[in-house]
Amino acid sequence: MMSLANELSIPQGQLQGEKASMLALCKICSPIVYGWLYIKGKSFSSSSIADGNAVEMIMTKIGSRMPFVLNLVLGIMAFLLTWVSMG
C-alpha cells in the first residue's frame, strides 16, 4: 500500500489518516453487521418453510451461519482484489 502511495505521490500522513479512518469504521460497522446477520439467520432457521420457496430453503440451511458466509465472501473478495492488483 505504501509503494502504491509513493507511485501516486500521496503523502504518507494522508495515507495513515485514511487507514486509521477505515479501521475505525470497520471496528464500528463489523459488529453491527455480524449481529444483524446472526439475528436474521436465526429467524430464517426457526421459520418454517410454508410454500417451499428455494430462497427460504437455502436460508434455512445457512441460517445462523450467515456471519461465516460473510467472512467467506469477504475473503474471496480480498483474494480477488489482491490477485488483480498483483497481476
Biopython code that builds the backbone (N, CA, C, O; Angstrom):
import numpy as np
from Bio.PDB.StructureBuilder import StructureBuilder

atoms = [
    (1, "MET", "N", (0.831, -1.178, 0.000)),
    (1, "MET", "CA", (0.000, 0.000, 0.000)),
    (1, "MET", "C", (0.883, 1.251, 0.000)),
    (1, "MET", "O", (0.570, 2.249, -0.649)),
    (2, "MET", "N", (1.971, 1.175, 0.728)),
    (2, "MET", "CA", (2.856, 2.339, 0.793)),
    (2, "MET", "C", (3.565, 2.566, -0.539)),
    (2, "MET", "O", (3.765, 3.710, -0.947)),
    (3, "SER", "N", (3.947, 1.484, -1.219)),
    (3, "SER", "CA", (4.617, 1.657, -2.507)),
    (3, "SER", "C", (3.662, 2.239, -3.543)),
    (3, "SER", "O", (4.066, 3.045, -4.381)),
    (4, "LEU", "N", (2.396, 1.833, -3.485)),
    (4, "LEU", "CA", (1.399, 2.399, -4.391)),
    (4, "LEU", "C", (1.182, 3.874, -4.091)),
    (4, "LEU", "O", (1.027, 4.678, -5.010)),
    (5, "ALA", "N", (1.169, 4.231, -2.820)),
    (5, "ALA", "CA", (1.026, 5.635, -2.439)),
    (5, "ALA", "C", (2.218, 6.451, -2.918)),
    (5, "ALA", "O", (2.056, 7.594, -3.344)),
    (6, "ASN", "N", (3.411, 5.875, -2.852)),
    (6, "ASN", "CA", (4.591, 6.578, -3.355)),
    (6, "ASN", "C", (4.519, 6.785, -4.863)),
    (6, "ASN", "O", (4.900, 7.842, -5.368)),
    (7, "GLU", "N", (4.024, 5.764, -5.591)),
    (7, "GLU", "CA", (3.886, 5.894, -7.039)),
    (7, "GLU", "C", (2.884, 6.980, -7.403)),
    (7, "GLU", "O", (3.071, 7.697, -8.387)),
    (8, "LEU", "N", (1.818, 7.105, -6.611)),
    (8, "LEU", "CA", (0.786, 8.096, -6.890)),
    (8, "LEU", "C", (1.075, 9.432, -6.220)),
    (8, "LEU", "O", (0.275, 10.363, -6.315)),
    (9, "SER", "N", (2.203, 9.530, -5.551)),
    (9, "SER", "CA", (2.657, 10.719, -4.815)),
    (9, "SER", "C", (1.624, 11.218, -3.804)),
    (9, "SER", "O", (1.320, 12.408, -3.733)),
    (10, "ILE", "N", (1.099, 10.280, -3.032)),
    (10, "ILE", "CA", (0.187, 10.610, -1.935)),
    (10, "ILE", "C", (1.031, 10.741, -0.675)),
    (10, "ILE", "O", (1.826, 9.849, -0.380)),
    (11, "PRO", "N", (0.881, 11.825, 0.073)),
    (11, "PRO", "CA", (1.672, 11.996, 1.306)),
    (11, "PRO", "C", (1.389, 10.869, 2.314)),
    (11, "PRO", "O", (0.252, 10.418, 2.456)),
    (12, "GLN", "N", (2.434, 10.432, 2.999)),
    (12, "GLN", "CA", (2.304, 9.328, 3.959)),
    (12, "GLN", "C", (1.347, 9.666, 5.104)),
    (12, "GLN", "O", (0.648, 8.786, 5.606)),
    (13, "GLY", "N", (1.315, 10.916, 5.511)),
    (13, "GLY", "CA", (0.400, 11.317, 6.586)),
    (13, "GLY", "C", (-1.055, 11.152, 6.174)),
    (13, "GLY", "O", (-1.885, 10.706, 6.967)),
    (14, "GLN", "N", (-1.362, 11.510, 4.936)),
    (14, "GLN", "CA", (-2.730, 11.341, 4.439)),
    (14, "GLN", "C", (-3.075, 9.862, 4.343)),
    (14, "GLN", "O", (-4.192, 9.457, 4.664)),
    (15, "LEU", "N", (-2.120, 9.063, 3.903)),
    (15, "LEU", "CA", (-2.337, 7.627, 3.788)),
    (15, "LEU", "C", (-2.618, 7.010, 5.159)),
    (15, "LEU", "O", (-3.529, 6.194, 5.297)),
    (16, "GLN", "N", (-1.843, 7.395, 6.166)),
    (16, "GLN", "CA", (-2.047, 6.864, 7.514)),
    (16, "GLN", "C", (-3.383, 7.320, 8.092)),
    (16, "GLN", "O", (-4.046, 6.564, 8.802)),
    (17, "GLY", "N", (-3.776, 8.554, 7.791)),
    (17, "GLY", "CA", (-5.062, 9.049, 8.267)),
    (17, "GLY", "C", (-6.221, 8.292, 7.649)),
    (17, "GLY", "O", (-7.189, 7.967, 8.337)),
    (18, "GLU", "N", (-6.131, 8.007, 6.357)),
    (18, "GLU", "CA", (-7.180, 7.249, 5.677)),
    (18, "GLU", "C", (-7.241, 5.819, 6.208)),
    (18, "GLU", "O", (-8.323, 5.255, 6.375)),
    (19, "LYS", "N", (-6.078, 5.243, 6.470)),
    (19, "LYS", "CA", (-6.033, 3.887, 7.009)),
    (19, "LYS", "C", (-6.663, 3.839, 8.396)),
    (19, "LYS", "O", (-7.419, 2.915, 8.698)),
    (20, "ALA", "N", (-6.366, 4.815, 9.236)),
    (20, "ALA", "CA", (-6.950, 4.866, 10.578)),
    (20, "ALA", "C", (-8.463, 5.060, 10.514)),
    (20, "ALA", "O", (-9.201, 4.458, 11.294)),
    (21, "SER", "N", (-8.924, 5.896, 9.590)),
    (21, "SER", "CA", (-10.370, 6.102, 9.435)),
    (21, "SER", "C", (-11.063, 4.824, 8.981)),
    (21, "SER", "O", (-12.139, 4.483, 9.473)),
    (22, "MET", "N", (-10.437, 4.119, 8.038)),
    (22, "MET", "CA", (-11.021, 2.873, 7.551)),
    (22, "MET", "C", (-11.091, 1.828, 8.656)),
    (22, "MET", "O", (-12.103, 1.139, 8.788)),
    (23, "LEU", "N", (-10.042, 1.701, 9.443)),
    (23, "LEU", "CA", (-10.032, 0.725, 10.538)),
    (23, "LEU", "C", (-11.080, 1.068, 11.595)),
    (23, "LEU", "O", (-11.749, 0.177, 12.119)),
    (24, "ALA", "N", (-11.223, 2.355, 11.908)),
    (24, "ALA", "CA", (-12.232, 2.768, 12.889)),
    (24, "ALA", "C", (-13.633, 2.455, 12.378)),
    (24, "ALA", "O", (-14.482, 1.980, 13.132)),
    (25, "LEU", "N", (-13.870, 2.718, 11.118)),
    (25, "LEU", "CA", (-15.173, 2.422, 10.534)),
    (25, "LEU", "C", (-15.453, 0.924, 10.540)),
    (25, "LEU", "O", (-16.575, 0.502, 10.823)),
    (26, "CYS", "N", (-14.452, 0.130, 10.233)),
    (26, "CYS", "CA", (-14.613, -1.329, 10.255)),
    (26, "CYS", "C", (-14.894, -1.841, 11.668)),
    (26, "CYS", "O", (-15.704, -2.750, 11.851)),
    (27, "LYS", "N", (-14.225, -1.257, 12.669)),
    (27, "LYS", "CA", (-14.423, -1.690, 14.044)),
    (27, "LYS", "C", (-15.810, -1.335, 14.558)),
    (27, "LYS", "O", (-16.325, -2.000, 15.457)),
    (28, "ILE", "N", (-16.420, -0.297, 14.000)),
    (28, "ILE", "CA", (-17.769, 0.091, 14.413)),
    (28, "ILE", "C", (-18.820, -0.695, 13.643)),
    (28, "ILE", "O", (-19.783, -1.190, 14.230)),
    (29, "CYS", "N", (-18.640, -0.810, 12.342)),
    (29, "CYS", "CA", (-19.674, -1.413, 11.492)),
    (29, "CYS", "C", (-19.687, -2.938, 11.531)),
    (29, "CYS", "O", (-20.752, -3.546, 11.426)),
    (30, "SER", "N", (-18.533, -3.558, 11.679)),
    (30, "SER", "CA", (-18.476, -5.019, 11.625)),
    (30, "SER", "C", (-19.330, -5.706, 12.686)),
    (30, "SER", "O", (-20.084, -6.615, 12.338)),
    (31, "PRO", "N", (-19.255, -5.322, 13.967)),
    (31, "PRO", "CA", (-20.113, -5.989, 14.949)),
    (31, "PRO", "C", (-21.605, -5.772, 14.680)),
    (31, "PRO", "O", (-22.422, -6.656, 14.940)),
    (32, "ILE", "N", (-21.953, -4.606, 14.164)),
    (32, "ILE", "CA", (-23.356, -4.340, 13.852)),
    (32, "ILE", "C", (-23.827, -5.256, 12.725)),
    (32, "ILE", "O", (-24.904, -5.845, 12.811)),
    (33, "VAL", "N", (-23.026, -5.375, 11.672)),
    (33, "VAL", "CA", (-23.388, -6.241, 10.547)),
    (33, "VAL", "C", (-23.443, -7.698, 10.999)),
    (33, "VAL", "O", (-24.365, -8.425, 10.629)),
    (34, "TYR", "N", (-22.462, -8.132, 11.796)),
    (34, "TYR", "CA", (-22.456, -9.515, 12.276)),
    (34, "TYR", "C", (-23.687, -9.800, 13.129)),
    (34, "TYR", "O", (-24.321, -10.843, 12.971)),
    (35, "GLY", "N", (-24.025, -8.895, 14.019)),
    (35, "GLY", "CA", (-25.203, -9.094, 14.863)),
    (35, "GLY", "C", (-26.475, -9.158, 14.045)),
    (35, "GLY", "O", (-27.339, -9.999, 14.292)),
    (36, "TRP", "N", (-26.590, -8.269, 13.071)),
    (36, "TRP", "CA", (-27.773, -8.268, 12.211)),
    (36, "TRP", "C", (-27.866, -9.571, 11.420)),
    (36, "TRP", "O", (-28.945, -10.153, 11.307)),
    (37, "LEU", "N", (-26.729, -10.035, 10.865)),
    (37, "LEU", "CA", (-26.741, -11.285, 10.112)),
    (37, "LEU", "C", (-27.088, -12.470, 11.003)),
    (37, "LEU", "O", (-27.812, -13.371, 10.581)),
    (38, "TYR", "N", (-26.581, -12.478, 12.225)),
    (38, "TYR", "CA", (-26.872, -13.586, 13.135)),
    (38, "TYR", "C", (-28.355, -13.622, 13.487)),
    (38, "TYR", "O", (-28.970, -14.688, 13.491)),
    (39, "ILE", "N", (-28.924, -12.463, 13.781)),
    (39, "ILE", "CA", (-30.352, -12.404, 14.126)),
    (39, "ILE", "C", (-31.206, -12.796, 12.929)),
    (39, "ILE", "O", (-32.167, -13.551, 13.079)),
    (40, "LYS", "N", (-30.870, -12.294, 11.741)),
    (40, "LYS", "CA", (-31.607, -12.662, 10.532)),
    (40, "LYS", "C", (-31.488, -14.156, 10.271)),
    (40, "LYS", "O", (-32.470, -14.812, 9.924)),
    (41, "GLY", "N", (-30.294, -14.687, 10.436)),
    (41, "GLY", "CA", (-30.078, -16.115, 10.221)),
    (41, "GLY", "C", (-30.875, -16.964, 11.186)),
    (41, "GLY", "O", (-31.439, -17.988, 10.799)),
    (42, "LYS", "N", (-30.926, -16.541, 12.452)),
    (42, "LYS", "CA", (-31.719, -17.280, 13.444)),
    (42, "LYS", "C", (-33.195, -17.251, 13.081)),
    (42, "LYS", "O", (-33.890, -18.255, 13.231)),
    (43, "SER", "N", (-33.681, -16.102, 12.603)),
    (43, "SER", "CA", (-35.101, -16.021, 12.244)),
    (43, "SER", "C", (-35.397, -16.879, 11.022)),
    (43, "SER", "O", (-36.467, -17.481, 10.940)),
    (44, "PHE", "N", (-34.463, -16.947, 10.063)),
    (44, "PHE", "CA", (-34.662, -17.828, 8.915)),
    (44, "PHE", "C", (-34.613, -19.282, 9.336)),
    (44, "PHE", "O", (-35.384, -20.097, 8.829)),
    (45, "SER", "N", (-33.717, -19.626, 10.259)),
    (45, "SER", "CA", (-33.592, -21.013, 10.696)),
    (45, "SER", "C", (-34.818, -21.477, 11.456)),
    (45, "SER", "O", (-35.233, -22.628, 11.321)),
    (46, "SER", "N", (-35.402, -20.598, 12.254)),
    (46, "SER", "CA", (-36.530, -21.006, 13.078)),
    (46, "SER", "C", (-37.858, -20.938, 12.334)),
    (46, "SER", "O", (-38.842, -21.533, 12.773)),
    (47, "SER", "N", (-37.898, -20.213, 11.201)),
    (47, "SER", "CA", (-39.156, -20.130, 10.458)),
    (47, "SER", "C", (-39.390, -21.412, 9.678)),
    (47, "SER", "O", (-38.449, -22.071, 9.235)),
    (48, "SER", "N", (-40.642, -21.747, 9.521)),
    (48, "SER", "CA", (-40.978, -22.952, 8.772)),
    (48, "SER", "C", (-41.115, -22.608, 7.293)),
    (48, "SER", "O", (-41.447, -21.479, 6.930)),
    (49, "ILE", "N", (-40.858, -23.586, 6.461)),
    (49, "ILE", "CA", (-40.969, -23.386, 5.015)),
    (49, "ILE", "C", (-42.406, -23.695, 4.618)),
    (49, "ILE", "O", (-42.813, -24.856, 4.563)),
    (50, "ALA", "N", (-43.164, -22.645, 4.345)),
    (50, "ALA", "CA", (-44.585, -22.812, 4.044)),
    (50, "ALA", "C", (-44.810, -23.220, 2.594)),
    (50, "ALA", "O", (-45.514, -24.195, 2.330)),
    (51, "ASP", "N", (-44.227, -22.496, 1.660)),
    (51, "ASP", "CA", (-44.501, -22.769, 0.254)),
    (51, "ASP", "C", (-43.343, -23.456, -0.467)),
    (51, "ASP", "O", (-43.428, -23.689, -1.673)),
    (52, "GLY", "N", (-42.271, -23.782, 0.239)),
    (52, "GLY", "CA", (-41.148, -24.464, -0.378)),
    (52, "GLY", "C", (-40.337, -23.571, -1.309)),
    (52, "GLY", "O", (-39.724, -24.054, -2.261)),
    (53, "ASN", "N", (-40.333, -22.283, -1.038)),
    (53, "ASN", "CA", (-39.567, -21.332, -1.833)),
    (53, "ASN", "C", (-38.081, -21.695, -1.756)),
    (53, "ASN", "O", (-37.565, -21.994, -0.679)),
    (54, "ALA", "N", (-37.397, -21.667, -2.907)),
    (54, "ALA", "CA", (-35.989, -22.075, -2.956)),
    (54, "ALA", "C", (-35.110, -21.181, -2.095)),
    (54, "ALA", "O", (-34.195, -21.666, -1.430)),
    (55, "VAL", "N", (-35.380, -19.873, -2.101)),
    (55, "VAL", "CA", (-34.578, -18.944, -1.301)),
    (55, "VAL", "C", (-34.753, -19.252, 0.178)),
    (55, "VAL", "O", (-33.780, -19.247, 0.933)),
    (56, "GLU", "N", (-35.979, -19.521, 0.596)),
    (56, "GLU", "CA", (-36.217, -19.854, 2.006)),
    (56, "GLU", "C", (-35.541, -21.162, 2.381)),
    (56, "GLU", "O", (-35.037, -21.300, 3.495)),
    (57, "MET", "N", (-35.525, -22.121, 1.465)),
    (57, "MET", "CA", (-34.861, -23.392, 1.757)),
    (57, "MET", "C", (-33.358, -23.190, 1.939)),
    (57, "MET", "O", (-32.751, -23.771, 2.839)),
    (58, "ILE", "N", (-32.761, -22.360, 1.077)),
    (58, "ILE", "CA", (-31.323, -22.081, 1.193)),
    (58, "ILE", "C", (-31.035, -21.338, 2.491)),
    (58, "ILE", "O", (-30.083, -21.663, 3.200)),
    (59, "MET", "N", (-31.865, -20.335, 2.802)),
    (59, "MET", "CA", (-31.655, -19.557, 4.013)),
    (59, "MET", "C", (-31.845, -20.413, 5.260)),
    (59, "MET", "O", (-31.172, -20.194, 6.266)),
    (60, "THR", "N", (-32.756, -21.386, 5.205)),
    (60, "THR", "CA", (-32.939, -22.275, 6.346)),
    (60, "THR", "C", (-31.694, -23.128, 6.555)),
    (60, "THR", "O", (-31.305, -23.400, 7.691)),
    (61, "LYS", "N", (-31.070, -23.552, 5.455)),
    (61, "LYS", "CA", (-29.845, -24.357, 5.566)),
    (61, "LYS", "C", (-28.681, -23.513, 6.090)),
    (61, "LYS", "O", (-27.898, -23.977, 6.918)),
    (62, "ILE", "N", (-28.571, -22.267, 5.604)),
    (62, "ILE", "CA", (-27.467, -21.398, 6.032)),
    (62, "ILE", "C", (-27.715, -20.902, 7.451)),
    (62, "ILE", "O", (-26.845, -20.997, 8.317)),
    (63, "GLY", "N", (-28.913, -20.372, 7.674)),
    (63, "GLY", "CA", (-29.350, -19.952, 8.991)),
    (63, "GLY", "C", (-28.369, -19.112, 9.763)),
    (63, "GLY", "O", (-27.948, -18.054, 9.293)),
    (64, "SER", "N", (-27.997, -19.569, 10.947)),
    (64, "SER", "CA", (-27.149, -18.775, 11.835)),
    (64, "SER", "C", (-25.691, -18.766, 11.405)),
    (64, "SER", "O", (-24.853, -18.151, 12.064)),
    (65, "ARG", "N", (-25.380, -19.448, 10.296)),
    (65, "ARG", "CA", (-24.004, -19.419, 9.783)),
    (65, "ARG", "C", (-23.781, -18.243, 8.834)),
    (65, "ARG", "O", (-22.766, -18.206, 8.138)),
    (66, "MET", "N", (-24.698, -17.291, 8.792)),
    (66, "MET", "CA", (-24.564, -16.161, 7.877)),
    (66, "MET", "C", (-23.304, -15.329, 8.140)),
    (66, "MET", "O", (-22.697, -14.867, 7.173)),
    (67, "PRO", "N", (-22.873, -15.110, 9.391)),
    (67, "PRO", "CA", (-21.602, -14.396, 9.584)),
    (67, "PRO", "C", (-20.420, -15.145, 8.969)),
    (67, "PRO", "O", (-19.499, -14.521, 8.442)),
    (68, "PHE", "N", (-20.440, -16.485, 9.032)),
    (68, "PHE", "CA", (-19.381, -17.269, 8.398)),
    (68, "PHE", "C", (-19.409, -17.089, 6.887)),
    (68, "PHE", "O", (-18.362, -16.969, 6.250)),
    (69, "VAL", "N", (-20.614, -17.069, 6.314)),
    (69, "VAL", "CA", (-20.744, -16.852, 4.872)),
    (69, "VAL", "C", (-20.211, -15.470, 4.503)),
    (69, "VAL", "O", (-19.551, -15.316, 3.475)),
    (70, "LEU", "N", (-20.492, -14.466, 5.333)),
    (70, "LEU", "CA", (-19.946, -13.127, 5.091)),
    (70, "LEU", "C", (-18.423, -13.160, 5.116)),
    (70, "LEU", "O", (-17.779, -12.551, 4.261)),
    (71, "ASN", "N", (-17.841, -13.862, 6.082)),
    (71, "ASN", "CA", (-16.385, -13.992, 6.141)),
    (71, "ASN", "C", (-15.848, -14.649, 4.877)),
    (71, "ASN", "O", (-14.823, -14.231, 4.338)),
    (72, "LEU", "N", (-16.539, -15.670, 4.414)),
    (72, "LEU", "CA", (-16.130, -16.372, 3.212)),
    (72, "LEU", "C", (-16.177, -15.449, 1.994)),
    (72, "LEU", "O", (-15.239, -15.424, 1.197)),
    (73, "VAL", "N", (-17.246, -14.705, 1.853)),
    (73, "VAL", "CA", (-17.381, -13.777, 0.726)),
    (73, "VAL", "C", (-16.316, -12.681, 0.797)),
    (73, "VAL", "O", (-15.697, -12.353, -0.215)),
    (74, "LEU", "N", (-16.103, -12.119, 1.976)),
    (74, "LEU", "CA", (-15.080, -11.076, 2.123)),
    (74, "LEU", "C", (-13.678, -11.619, 1.840)),
    (74, "LEU", "O", (-12.851, -10.927, 1.247)),
    (75, "GLY", "N", (-13.415, -12.848, 2.261)),
    (75, "GLY", "CA", (-12.121, -13.468, 1.983)),
    (75, "GLY", "C", (-11.894, -13.668, 0.496)),
    (75, "GLY", "O", (-10.799, -13.419, -0.009)),
    (76, "ILE", "N", (-12.920, -14.114, -0.202)),
    (76, "ILE", "CA", (-12.810, -14.301, -1.649)),
    (76, "ILE", "C", (-12.604, -12.956, -2.348)),
    (76, "ILE", "O", (-11.799, -12.838, -3.271)),
    (77, "MET", "N", (-13.350, -11.942, -1.888)),
    (77, "MET", "CA", (-13.188, -10.609, -2.486)),
    (77, "MET", "C", (-11.784, -10.065, -2.246)),
    (77, "MET", "O", (-11.197, -9.466, -3.147)),
    (78, "ALA", "N", (-11.237, -10.261, -1.053)),
    (78, "ALA", "CA", (-9.880, -9.795, -0.748)),
    (78, "ALA", "C", (-8.856, -10.538, -1.602)),
    (78, "ALA", "O", (-7.896, -9.940, -2.087)),
    (79, "PHE", "N", (-9.063, -11.841, -1.783)),
    (79, "PHE", "CA", (-8.160, -12.626, -2.623)),
    (79, "PHE", "C", (-8.199, -12.121, -4.064)),
    (79, "PHE", "O", (-7.152, -11.951, -4.689)),
    (80, "LEU", "N", (-9.409, -11.878, -4.599)),
    (80, "LEU", "CA", (-9.523, -11.395, -5.974)),
    (80, "LEU", "C", (-8.914, -10.009, -6.135)),
    (80, "LEU", "O", (-8.261, -9.727, -7.140)),
    (81, "LEU", "N", (-9.126, -9.143, -5.143)),
    (81, "LEU", "CA", (-8.540, -7.811, -5.203)),
    (81, "LEU", "C", (-7.020, -7.879, -5.193)),
    (81, "LEU", "O", (-6.357, -7.143, -5.924)),
    (82, "THR", "N", (-6.470, -8.755, -4.371)),
    (82, "THR", "CA", (-5.015, -8.938, -4.324)),
    (82, "THR", "C", (-4.509, -9.517, -5.639)),
    (82, "THR", "O", (-3.479, -9.089, -6.160)),
    (83, "TRP", "N", (-5.233, -10.484, -6.168)),
    (83, "TRP", "CA", (-4.837, -11.130, -7.430)),
    (83, "TRP", "C", (-4.802, -10.103, -8.571)),
    (83, "TRP", "O", (-3.866, -10.084, -9.370)),
    (84, "VAL", "N", (-5.840, -9.247, -8.635)),
    (84, "VAL", "CA", (-5.915, -8.250, -9.699)),
    (84, "VAL", "C", (-4.823, -7.192, -9.534)),
    (84, "VAL", "O", (-4.206, -6.779, -10.516)),
    (85, "SER", "N", (-4.587, -6.758, -8.312)),
    (85, "SER", "CA", (-3.595, -5.695, -8.100)),
    (85, "SER", "C", (-2.166, -6.210, -8.265)),
    (85, "SER", "O", (-1.270, -5.442, -8.615)),
    (86, "MET", "N", (-1.946, -7.490, -8.019)),
    (86, "MET", "CA", (-0.593, -8.053, -8.181)),
    (86, "MET", "C", (-0.280, -8.363, -9.637)),
    (86, "MET", "O", (0.888, -8.400, -10.025)),
    (87, "GLY", "N", (-1.311, -8.587, -10.447)),
    (87, "GLY", "CA", (-1.078, -9.002, -11.838)),
    (87, "GLY", "C", (-0.984, -7.928, -12.814)),
    (87, "GLY", "O", (-0.790, -8.188, -14.001)),
]
sb = StructureBuilder()
sb.init_structure("model")
sb.init_model(0)
sb.init_chain("A")
sb.init_seg("    ")
for serial, (resi, resn, name, xyz) in enumerate(atoms, 1):
    if name == "N":
        sb.init_residue(resn, " ", resi, " ")
    sb.init_atom(name, np.array(xyz, "f"), 0.0, 1.0, " ", f" {name:<3s}", serial, name[0])
structure = sb.get_structure()
